[in-house]
Amino acid sequence: CRCYTCSFARSRYDENRTKGITAGTWQPWTDAEPVRAHIRTLQDCGMGLRAIAAAAGVDRKRLQAITAGRSERVTGPQEKVRPALAAAVLAVEPTLDNLAPSTLINPAGTRRRIQALVAIGWPQRHLAVRLGMTPNNFGAMLGREHVLARRALAVRDLYDQLWQADPLDHGATPAGVTRARKHAATNRWAPPAAWDDDRIDDPAAFPDWTGQCGTPQGYAIHVRLGLMPACQPCRDARNARMRQQRRAQKAVAA
């Protein structure tokens, strides 16, 4: 094409290329292996090649060439890629928004959000209706080992809408709110205030009931606020400190 726009873009490219070659910084290609490894990681997390391409803003066939080769005439995957393509693909993360709707994921975040809403008084029946689910399907979802990505997204959006809302202002009865809170307290379900938004989806995370959970000070706050029994991280931290104190006392006595 010899139009003004294309000609101008080509002249800018040639100018930058010449400057880069002169300065010794011209790198039109980069190793494809890190890109290929990242694509495999994303696939292991449940993202298909089409979803990865859409998130990176590139054509799926370009990713296909990196992972398996461009065609039968090409032996093996592509070994070099443009830096811009590499940067775009490496920037893709397996977030909930990038996963295909039918992808099965860990239910920890979904379960914790539901439990947190129940802890502040939202009856499970109301939450099921808002999610377009029956009470039976809703209960089954909380007990499954995996949850669909689209369901996790729906629960996340619902949580964002309701975690600061008063259930009484949205059709819940005082008796229903009381029952929900008692049920959550009996099962030790943590409220929204105990969860960090950045860690609520991490299966290894634990609720911070006191603001210092996981430390010896956290156990003391549990006792002072009557939040007993204390959470396991606080019990572990307290026991570790007691063992350390006993060792110190033995060392002094010796």
Steps between C-alpha positions, in 0.01 A plus 500: 500500500632846409244709688622785718425320830689183407788691343536715812493192727765330283725805507471520881582129525805536273616804696471321838666190354796702373539676833480169688760335278732797540460495878530121518155463659308361204329176601229411250463147642508335840506141627158332478561246778390726794185585304436133426550407867259776610238379253528149645460640850187687397364185337565303819292761682207437268547763229463381143715632218212710369446660842872573535510660156198716579650616831833581333337669202674278242390251238456143623702364204805691622480319833445173318825558312684553828364189668474249216628651175340703227420216256610157381779666302653637819681249718446583864374807682611853420829584673497880473220753554462875484564673837158667490327163462707352781416789730127473420484127573717514812271770641199265495415355840254215573252728675136412541402749231728334245384143554245334275154496668492119521845469660498314831689686772572475871184593696678664796428861405141427396428311822659768719302781337171318553590417859604859567165630376314251718714614795367854468141379481423412139274190494626237260157484335530868402848448361384200297217704344738782409728250328211341312544170684273271696580444869603140424740600221633783714580266788657247265723769351644580843594137553663425165874463446489732198281781375443636151683824420175668396343410834803629688471828306131529586572442870784751494275766344224423751748526788620839374138620494391370840792490743423853622122477460248440777294185429200661669497767230476233229210281606654287775300463821649563846450131582674395179795730571532364853491141379764570235736660751453218751564240230820678397617536859439131568707404196771761562438677170704819479332832410622725217710708739717195572598452136753690291367546146842412361512166685143378529546276194827353629429149637791541743370828647319519834254758636644774717241519778702731725717706269803308628406138440796270459696680773518448880326835540210370293422229755481760779258707291286191443475459877429867565225520237351164590568358153562153632613246417786691341582434136759238419771747385475684832512177697804389303675834558423489873626142534819586311568791735437283806745237369757770441454635854541151650822446304629836621419412861678164469803672350516746794456219755781303340 
